[in-house]
Amino acid sequence: SSRGPASCAMADKSFPHLVAPGVAVRTTDLFGLYAIESGTSVAAPHVAGALASLLNFNPHLSVDQQERALIAGAVDLGNAGADNTYGAGRLNVLRAYQWLVDNPNNQPPQVRAGADITITLPANATLHGTASDDGLPISSTLAITWSMVSGPAMANFANASQLTTTVSFAA
């Protein structure tokens, strides 16, 4: 909403940090119709939506990681590098996401449920189980791996992309 330099304690940094579309943005109005608006009130939702998308990829990102992703993914405008007109540049969600993917420190945590166990089942066994998130945000998919040490067997998932599913074994 302004140009730098910053007048606060962060005067050594460029201001703004980043820019987002905020001029002639088609949006909804109070009556459910569309309007063309300009200003920070239509630019800020672009940044909020970008952060929501990045947090969908990894809900455990720190605030610092979120900020670094947005800055690293920005499309440089104006003079090369950060400046007091465009900051690091224009928001680019895909490039911010790619920066997160390319940096192993930004990957979602991988949780191992526990030690491998070996069980012997009768030919017509039925298995039941649950997965719990222990209060942590749960991803949209849950990877479950089954393997057979010996004997022919197949695991068929009713819907492998759902957290709740049914698996049946034919052995």
C-alpha positions as CSV (number, residue, x, y, z in Angstrom):
1,S,0.0,0.0,0.0
2,S,3.0,2.2,0.1
3,R,6.6,2.6,-1.1
4,G,9.8,2.6,0.8
5,P,12.1,3.2,2.3
6,A,10.5,2.0,5.6
7,S,10.3,4.6,8.3
8,C,10.5,2.1,11.2
9,A,13.3,0.1,12.7
10,M,13.5,-2.1,9.6
11,A,14.7,0.9,7.5
12,D,17.6,-1.2,6.2
13,K,15.2,-3.5,4.3
14,S,13.2,-2.6,1.2
15,F,9.5,-1.8,1.6
16,P,7.1,-3.3,0.6
17,H,8.5,-6.8,0.9
18,L,6.4,-8.1,-2.0
19,V,3.5,-6.9,-4.2
20,A,0.3,-8.7,-5.3
21,P,-2.3,-7.9,-7.8
22,G,-4.3,-4.9,-6.5
23,V,-5.3,-2.8,-9.4
24,A,-8.6,-3.4,-11.4
25,V,-9.2,-6.8,-9.7
26,R,-12.6,-8.4,-10.4
27,T,-14.2,-9.2,-7.1
28,T,-17.6,-9.6,-5.4
29,D,-19.4,-6.8,-3.8
30,L,-21.7,-6.7,-0.8
31,F,-24.7,-7.6,-2.9
32,G,-23.3,-10.8,-4.5
33,L,-22.5,-9.0,-7.8
34,Y,-19.1,-8.4,-9.3
35,A,-17.1,-5.2,-9.2
36,I,-13.7,-4.0,-10.3
37,E,-11.7,-2.7,-7.3
38,S,-8.2,-1.6,-6.5
39,G,-6.2,-1.3,-3.3
40,T,-4.7,-3.4,-0.5
41,S,-8.1,-4.8,0.3
42,V,-8.0,-6.8,-3.0
43,A,-4.3,-7.5,-3.0
44,A,-4.1,-8.9,0.5
45,P,-6.5,-11.8,-0.3
46,H,-4.1,-12.9,-3.1
47,V,-1.3,-13.2,-0.5
48,A,-3.6,-15.0,2.0
49,G,-4.7,-17.4,-0.6
50,A,-1.1,-18.1,-1.6
51,L,-0.2,-18.8,2.0
52,A,-3.3,-21.1,2.3
53,S,-2.1,-23.0,-0.8
54,L,1.5,-23.4,0.6
55,L,0.1,-24.5,4.0
56,N,-2.0,-27.1,2.2
57,F,1.3,-28.5,0.9
58,N,2.9,-28.5,4.3
59,P,0.8,-27.4,7.3
60,H,3.9,-27.4,9.5
61,L,5.7,-24.5,7.7
62,S,6.9,-21.9,10.1
63,V,6.1,-18.2,9.6
64,D,9.7,-17.7,8.5
65,Q,9.5,-20.5,5.9
66,Q,6.2,-19.1,4.6
67,E,7.7,-15.6,4.2
68,R,10.9,-17.0,2.6
69,A,8.8,-19.0,0.1
70,L,6.8,-16.0,-1.0
71,I,9.9,-13.9,-1.4
72,A,11.9,-16.6,-3.2
73,G,9.1,-17.2,-5.6
74,A,8.4,-13.5,-6.4
75,V,8.8,-12.4,-10.0
76,D,11.3,-9.5,-9.9
77,L,10.0,-6.3,-11.2
78,G,11.7,-2.9,-11.7
79,N,15.4,-2.7,-10.8
80,A,17.1,-6.0,-10.3
81,G,16.8,-7.3,-6.7
82,A,14.6,-6.0,-3.9
83,D,13.7,-2.3,-4.2
84,N,11.4,0.2,-2.6
85,T,8.7,0.1,-5.3
86,Y,8.1,-3.7,-5.8
87,G,10.1,-5.3,-2.9
88,A,11.2,-8.7,-4.0
89,G,8.6,-8.6,-6.8
90,R,5.1,-9.8,-7.7
91,L,3.6,-12.8,-5.9
92,N,3.9,-16.1,-7.8
93,V,2.4,-19.0,-6.0
94,L,3.7,-21.7,-8.3
95,R,7.3,-20.5,-7.9
96,A,6.9,-20.2,-4.1
97,Y,5.6,-23.8,-4.1
98,Q,8.4,-25.0,-6.3
99,W,10.9,-23.4,-3.9
100,L,9.4,-25.3,-1.1
101,V,9.5,-28.6,-3.0
102,D,13.1,-28.1,-4.1
103,N,14.3,-27.4,-0.6
104,P,14.3,-30.5,1.6
105,N,14.1,-28.5,4.8
106,N,10.6,-27.5,3.8
107,Q,9.1,-30.9,3.2
108,P,6.1,-32.1,5.3
109,P,7.2,-34.4,8.1
110,Q,7.1,-38.1,7.4
111,V,5.6,-40.1,10.3
112,R,6.4,-43.7,10.8
113,A,3.7,-45.4,12.7
114,G,6.0,-47.8,14.5
115,A,8.2,-50.8,14.1
116,D,7.4,-53.4,11.5
117,I,5.7,-56.5,12.9
118,T,5.2,-60.0,11.5
119,I,1.9,-61.7,11.9
120,T,0.5,-65.0,10.7
121,L,-3.1,-65.0,9.6
122,P,-5.5,-67.8,8.8
123,A,-6.7,-67.9,5.2
124,N,-10.0,-66.1,5.9
125,A,-8.7,-63.5,8.4
126,T,-10.4,-60.0,8.6
127,L,-8.2,-57.1,9.7
128,H,-9.5,-53.9,11.3
129,G,-7.5,-50.9,12.3
130,T,-7.5,-47.1,12.7
131,A,-5.1,-44.3,12.1
132,S,-5.0,-41.3,14.4
133,D,-3.5,-37.9,13.9
134,D,-2.6,-37.4,17.7
135,G,-4.1,-33.9,17.5
136,L,-1.8,-32.8,14.6
137,P,-3.2,-31.6,11.2
138,I,-3.8,-34.7,9.1
139,S,-2.9,-34.7,5.4
140,S,-5.5,-35.3,2.7
141,T,-4.0,-38.7,2.0
142,L,-2.6,-41.5,4.2
143,A,0.0,-43.8,2.7
144,I,-0.4,-47.4,4.0
145,T,2.0,-50.1,2.8
146,W,1.4,-53.8,3.1
147,S,3.8,-56.5,2.2
148,M,3.8,-60.3,2.2
149,V,6.9,-62.2,3.2
150,S,5.6,-65.5,1.8
151,G,2.6,-66.8,0.0
152,P,0.5,-65.2,-2.8
153,A,-1.6,-62.3,-1.5
154,M,-3.2,-59.1,-2.7
155,A,-4.5,-56.1,-0.8
156,N,-7.4,-54.3,-2.4
157,F,-8.4,-50.9,-1.1
158,A,-12.0,-49.7,-1.5
159,N,-10.7,-46.2,-2.0
160,A,-6.9,-45.8,-1.5
161,S,-7.0,-42.0,-1.5
162,Q,-9.3,-41.7,1.5
163,L,-8.3,-41.7,5.2
164,T,-11.1,-44.1,5.9
165,T,-11.2,-47.1,3.6
166,T,-11.6,-50.9,3.6
167,V,-8.9,-53.2,2.6
168,S,-9.5,-56.9,1.8
169,F,-6.9,-59.6,1.3
170,A,-7.1,-62.6,-1.0
171,A,-4.5,-65.2,-0.2
